[in-house]
Amino acid sequence: MSYARLSGVTHHDPDNAYDSYILFTGADSITRLIDLAGTVVREWPFAGVPPRIIDPALNGGRVGDIGVQLSESGDARGGIYANGTVGQINWAGDTVWEWGSSAPGGAARQNHDWELLPNGNRLLLVTVPRVVPDLGTATVGDQGLFEVDPDGAIVWQWLAGDHLHEFGFTELGWQALRATAARDPEDPWGYLEMNSAKSLGPNTWHAQDPDTIFHPDNIVVSFRKANIVALIDKASGAIAWKLGPYFDAVPGAQHQRISVHKVPRPVDQISGQHNPHMIAPGLPGAGNILVFDNQGGAGYPPASLGIYAGSRVLEIDPATKQIVWQYTAEDSERPPWTFFSSFVSNAQRLPNGNTLITEGMRGRLFQVTSDGAVVWEYHSPYEGYGVAGEPEVRQPRVPGVDRLTLTPLVYRAQSVPFEWIPDLASASADS
C-alpha cells in the first residue's frame, strides 16, 4: 500500500529566507546536508540524535566535522538505550574521536543531545540504568549528563534521579510518577524522557551581573514527560531556575491556549516540550530562551490539553518568565492543528531574525519570519520503520500494542553557515 505525500522543497521565498545549509538525520538513519533547493550536498551513513556540524571556533578552526552516533549498543529496547558509541568525523570521513566502549556498562547510551564545549570536553546526555530509590526497587532508565574529556574520562556527571525533590512535584505528581515507573520500568524512553541539554554560554545576563544564575557554564535541560524546563547550576548540581511542572490555569482555558497571541504574557502550561536553549549573542532575541512547546500529552499528573491540537514555538524572557514572541500556525493564517508535533522537534533562531522550525513527527522543516510568514518549507522524503513511528525503536516490545509503521520523522534539524563547510568545488576536485 502506498500513497502520495509532500516531498522535498515545497516553498522558497529567496528574498526573505535566510540562506544556509540544513543538516538532519532522516528516518532511514542517514544524515544529510542539504541546501535550500533541497539538493543533498553531503551524506553520512550514520544517524545522529541529533547530528551536528561543529562550529569551527570550537574545533581548532577545522571546518566540516560532524558529530554522529557511530555504532549501536545491541540493546533490543532501542530508544535511549540504542547508542553504542558516539563520535566526531571529519569531512573526509575519518573518525577523529569516538567514545562509548569505555563508558559505564560498555555503551555510551548517548541520546537526545550532546555538545562540544569550549574547553574541548563533550557534554553528553546519557542513560544510566539503575535503581532510583525515590521511585521504587526496579531498575529504570535514569538519564543525566556526563562531561567527557578528549581521552574519554568522565570528569563531571549529573543524574536526574538524584534531584527529583527539586522538581516541585505535588503529592499527586509523585504518585503518578511512581506509578508510571512501576508500570513499565523498561520503557525505552525513560521515566522523565530528558530530551535536551545545552550550556548557556556567554550571555547578556552574566555580562550585566557575574553573580547571576545564568552563568555561562550552567546547563538548560528539558524533561519532556514532566513538563519541566530547568537550569542546572554546574558548580553545585542544584536546580537554579525552572519552568513547570505546573502553571496557574482556569478550567477550560486549555482549549484556547494554542490560540492566545497577546505578548508579552506569563508562560502558561507547556507540555512535552523540546530543545529549550538560550539564544546566543548576536542573534535577535539574544538572552531569551527559545523552546518548541509540543503541546503533546505529558505531565505528572497529565496536563490538560485543548481541543485544537497544535504546537507552538515560544521565546521566553528568563528573568520575567514571560512569553515575548511566539509562533503558531495561526501566525501563518492557518488553523492551529496544521502545525503539530506531539513529540520530537526543535526551533533555531537565525541571524536575520527568522526561525528554523522542525515539525519533527511529520518530517517537515520550515523557516518563518518574525511575523510568521513561511519563507521556506521542506518535507523529508526519507522514511523508515519504527514502533509508533519512532525509528530508534525497531522491535515491537509490548504484545497487542507495539507495531512497526513507516515514518518520515526528523528529530532535530540544524541551520549550518556556509563557512562551516569546506569549499565544495575544491573538496570535489581533491577527491
Protein Blocks (a to p, Z undefined) as FASTA:
>chain_A
ZZdddehjfbdcfklpccdddddddfkopacdddfkopafbdcfbdcdddddddfklnno
pahiacddfbdehianlmmllpmbdcdddfkopafbdchjlpghhiakighiacddfkop
acdddddddddfknojbdcdddddddddfkopafbdcdfklmmmmnopafklmmmmmmmm
mmmmmlcnbjnlpabdcdebjafklmmomkbmkbfkbccdddfknopacdddfknopafb
dedjbdcddehjlmmmmmpcbdcddddddehiahiacddehiahihiacdddfkpaedjd
dddddfblcdddddddfklopafbdcdfklnopafklpccfbgciddddfkopacdddfk
nopacdddfkopafbdcddfbdcddeehiaklmbdfbghkaccdddfbdfbdcdddfklp
ccfklmmmmZZ
